[in-house]
């Protein structure tokens, strides 16, 4: 059973954060997951150095069956407080559960050679001589007929090949594809096909805040079946010494905030952000690469507030679900 730590048990937990975590724990027990996550995020902004919010987020995601997210939050809690036996026990239990799930999905992952199948062929009956000479004559006639047909077919094939060799050969002109069809359009030339997608893309291209941060929108995809919108943006390479992941988190949130302002009451229930990282100054001719993908909701974005400049990566990351980082992208 999960309990909320008191300020005396967690010195890094201020009174306001304790109140928020107590409310989040109550919402978790009532199954109101999204509201519980928002309370934890608010507590995390007040006390980013406390492991209590990360631990409770792990409990919330575990209750929902989202084991990967729960494992991530328990690990973050242990990074802050490695001596927490409760978080260590929860993490070990989830890792063991995940291992059992993988074993159930792949029950034959360990190869066990099968026993060879031995087929016993009964011995041929002993030869007793030819009792029916007419049988031998019949088989001989069939063999002669088959050889005759084979000779006729081979002769026909040889004549056809000789005729084709005498015909003039006409070479077809090579098919040349335009470079755009082979390489595809450049990232800044991606356009949305649907009028609603085109309108949102134009609004993002004209957004002053995105222009000031040198964030380029390159794609919009709307899924009306699930009330979801996917944004693809090109993020600038951070200056030397700056964290690439911090920059991608901040740029992705800025783009999502701009899209939310543009959509207004037509905002979807789910957002997906895809961040392309522009090449560094040492390789200006390199192609942009996909570096970060994650999901979020309007409620999670609203909980961060309009000003992102003072937020750390630990405060911004909880706004995303199912985050993915490219293994080739620098830290």
NORBELTA-V624876 format. One line per field, one symbol per residue. psi: psi as a letter, one per 30 degrees, with the letter a starting at -180 (. if undefined). A space follows every 50 residues. Layout:
psi: ???
//
This chain:
psi: kkkkkleefjfgjleeeeeeeeeeeeeeffgieeeeeeeeeeeeeeiffk feeeeeeeeeeeefgieeeeeeeeeeefeeifgjeeeeeeeeeeeeeeee eeeefifhejkjklkkkkkkkkkkkkkgljfjffeeeeeeeeeeeeeeee eeeeeeeeeeeeeeffkkkjkkkkkjkleefefllleggklkekeeeeee eeeefgkeeeeeghkjkfkkkkjfeghkkkkkljklkllkflkeeeeeee eeeeeeeeeeeeebfgklfkkkkjjkkkllffifflkkkkfkklllleee eefflfjfegkleffeefflkhkkkkffkl.
//
